[in-house]
Amino acid sequence: MKNKTKWQELTEKGINAVFMLCGIVAVGFVLCITVHLVIAGLPAIMKIGLPTFLFGTTWQPTATTTEPSFGILPFILTSSYGTAGAVLIGVPIGLLTAIFLAKAAPPKFAKVIHTAVELLAGIPSVVYGLVGMIILVPGIQRAFDLPSGATLLAAIIVLTIMILPSIINVSETALRAVPREYEEASMALGATEMETFFRVSLPAAKSGIAAAVVLGVGRAIGEAMAIIMVSGNVANLPGLLTSVRFMTTAIASEMAYAAAGSLQQQALFSIGLVLFLFIMMINVFLNVFVKGRRTACKPACSPAYWLFQA
């Protein structure tokens, strides 16, 4: 019996060591990526100048008749507008779908929707781009009588569809994790099912929903292949019906022919650094916001509180 206990202790210690090693490796990867981006991206920013790089409106890295320009403001604004548009459309749709699946959908119908969502999650990015290029882009061109339908609007629609699986799956999991006792207490106090879903279940699951939003934002702001096929890939200041270029598509479209060690290649690494900082700031903001609200509102986490705050 003692030998068995010692063996169990050794097994547990070994498993804990493996888990710790995996965590260290994950953190190590993040640190390596961060250090590499900083080392590769800072030289270009120092040569070009931070204000010129961030707020310049002209990107002509290979100009020969004039001095090369490395302003990435059009890319920053396009990525910001495209991501914001996709999130503003995708989050409500994904969240309402998750509520329906977790709380109201008949089992057979929920199974069909789950299958469709899983299929959306498994479709490669290039297929989204191909379908958008064949169907969506010509449709926008005809609808708005444009020279080209490859616009920011097309990119937003494609990004919205692409982020839906992440938002739906994570939000549904968070909603299903809400203790059933909360909902039973709410209905015992006289609330309807809809009131319970929106005034008890949603506030209780907001941390998981925030994680879903973070995943959706990360997917939208980091997408390149599908976007390069439907956005036009032109370095313009963003307009809903103009051809644009995202930060990711700028890197993907020019990195292959940028000369090794050139200022153009270094500037592309700098764009990657800016993109990395954007995603990091979004993560930090949402985590601090959600945790801060949870800490500040601990007395307000009961079903009775949410029901009687009319």
N, C-alpha and C positions, 0 to 999 in steps of 0.2 A: 504493500500500500504506500509506504514511504517512497519507494522507488518510482511508483506511478506518479505520485505528487511531484517529485523532483523532475520527472520527465515532462509533466505538464507545465511546470514553471519554466523549464528550459525552452519548451516549444513556444510559450507565450512571449518570452524574451526575444526569441529568434524572430517571431512574427512582428513584434514591435520594432525590432531593429530593421527589418525589411521595409516596414511602413515609413520609418524615419528616413531611411536611405532614399526611398522614392520621393519623399517631400524635399529632401536636400537636393536631389537631382533636378526636380521641377524648379525650385528656386534658383539653382545654378544656371539652368537654361535661360530663365528670365534675366538674370544678371549678365550672362554672356551676350545676349541680344542687346541689352541696354548699353553695355560698355562698347560693343562693336558699333552700334548706331551713333553713339556720341563721338567715338574716335573717327569714324568715317564721315560724319556729317558736319562736325564743327569747323573743319578747315574751310569749306566752301562758304559757310556763314561769315567767318572772319574775313575772308577775301572780298566777298560781295558787300558785306555790311548787313546787320540784322534788319534795320528799317527797310532798306532797299529790297532785301530778300522777301520779307513778310508782306510788305505793302506795295511792292511794285506790281504794275498791272500788265507788264509785257514780258512774255516768255519767248525768247529767241536765242537759244543757246548756241546755235550753229551759224548765226549771222556772219556774213563775210564783208558786205558793203558797209555795214554799220557795226558799232560795238555790240557784242553779245549782251542780251538782257536776261536776267534770272529772277523776275518777279513772280511770286507764286500766289498772290492774292486771288486771282481768278480760280485757282485750284482749291484754295481754302474755302472760299465762299461757296463754290459749287458743291464740295463735299459736305459742307455744313447744311446748305439748303436741301440737298438731296437726302441726306440722312434725316434731317428734321421732318421733311415731307413724308418720307417712308414711315417714320415712327408715329407721326400724328395720325396717319391713316391706318397703319398696321396694328398699333397697340390697342385701340378700341375694338377693332374687329377680332384680333386674337384673344383679347381678354373676355369679350362677350362669348366667343366660341368656347373658351375654356370653362366659363361659368356654366354654359349650357351642357357641356360634356360631363362636368363634374357633379352637377346638381339636378339637372332637369331632363336630360336626354334619355329616351327609352333605350335599353341595353342594345337591341339589334341596330337601331339607328346610330347609336354612339359608336358601335363597332365599325360601321361603314365609314363614318367621319374619321375615326382613328386611322383606318387604312388609307384614306385619302391624304391625311396629314403626314403620315409616315412616307407615303409615296412622294409628296412634295419635298420632304426633308432629304430624300435619297436621290433626287434628280440633280445631275451635275450642273454647275454654273453655266457651262457653255451651251447646254440645252435651253436654259432660260433665255440666254442671249439670242440663240438661234430662233426660237419661237417669237421672241419680241421683235427681232429684225424682220421676220417674214410676215407677221400679223400686225403687231402693235405699231411699228414705225410707219408702214403704208397707211394704216388707219388714221393715225394722227395727221399725216400729211394731207390726206383727203379731207378730214374733218375741219382742219383749220386753214386749208389752202396754202400750205407752206412749200418752199422749195425742197425741203427735206424734213422727214418726220423724226429723224434722230435728234431728240431734244432732251432737255432736263425732265420734262414731263414723262417721257417714255422711261427714263432711268428711274424716276420715283415709283412708277407703277411696277416695274420689274423688281425693284428692291423691296417694295411692300409685300409682294407675293413671296419673295425669298425669305423674309424674316418671320413670316407667319408661323411656320412649324416650330421654331425655337420658342416664340412667345406662347403659343398654345400649349405645347408639351410641358414647359416649366411652370406656367401659371396653373395648369390643371393639377399637376403634382402638388403644388403649394396649397391649392384649394382643398384637395382631398386629404391633406395632412391636418386641416383644421379639426380639432376635436368635435365629435358629434354632439357632445354634451353642450357646447356653446349654442349650437343651432336648436337643440331641444329646449334649452332654457329660454332662448329667444321666442320660440313659438309658444311656450308655456306662458310667457308674459303677454301674449296676444298679438304678436307680430305675424304677418303673412309670410309665405315662403319667399316672395320677392324681396320684402323688407329684410328678411333674415340673410338672404344671399348678399345684398348690397350694403347692409349696415352692420353685419356681424362677420360673415365669412370673408368678405373682401378686406376689411381692416385687419383681421387676424392673419391674413395671408399676404400682407403687403410686402414683407421682406422677400418672399419668394417671387412675387410679381415684379419687384424691383430688379431681382436677378434676371428675370426674363427680359425686362427692358434693356438691361445692360448687354445681354447676349444679342438681342435684336440690333442694338446700336452698333455693337462690334461687328456683327455680320454685315450691316449696311455700309458702314464707313470703310470696311476692309475689302469689300468686293471689287473685283477688277474685270474678270473675264466677261461676265454678262454685260457689265456697264459699257465696256469699250465697244460693244457691238450695237448698242442702242442709243448712245448719247452723242454720237458724232465725233468725239475726240478732238475737239477744236478748242484752243486756249482762249475762250471768250469770257468776259464777265457774265455771270449767270443770269439768264432770263428763262421763264418757264417754257417758252417756245423757241429757244435758241439752242444751237449745238454747243456743247460744253465738254470740258475735260475735268475729271476728278483727280485727286492726288494719286490714287492707286493706279489709274490708267496712265497718268503721266510717267510714272515709274515703269510700268509694264511696257509701254510703247517705245520708250527711248533707251532703256537700259541695255538692250541688245546691241545697239550700234554706237553707244557712247564709248569713246576711246578710253582705254584703261588709264587711270590716273589723271584724266582730264578734269577741268573745272565742271564740265557738264555732268560727268559721272559723280563727282563729289556733291554737286547740287542735288542730284537725284537721291543720294543717301541722306542729304539734309531734309528733303521732302519726307523720306521715310521716318526720320527723327521727329519731325513736326507731327506726322500722323500718329506715331507712337505716343507722343505727349498728349495729343488730343484724346486718344482712347484712355490713357491713364487718368487724365483729369476727369473724364466722364465717370469712370469707375469710382474714383475717390469721392466725387461730388455725390453720386447716388448712394454710396455706402454711408458716408457721413450724414447725409440728409435722412436716410431711413433709420439708421441707428440712433441719431439724435432725436428723431420724432418718437421712436420706441421708448427711449429713456425718459423723455419728457412726458410721455403720455401713459406711463405704466398704470396709474389709477384709472385710466379711461379705456382699459382693455376688456372690460366685462361686457356681456351682451346688453345688460340693462343700461349702461352708459350710452351705447350707440343707439339704442332704441328710443331713448327719451331725449335725444338732442335734436328735437324738431325745431 
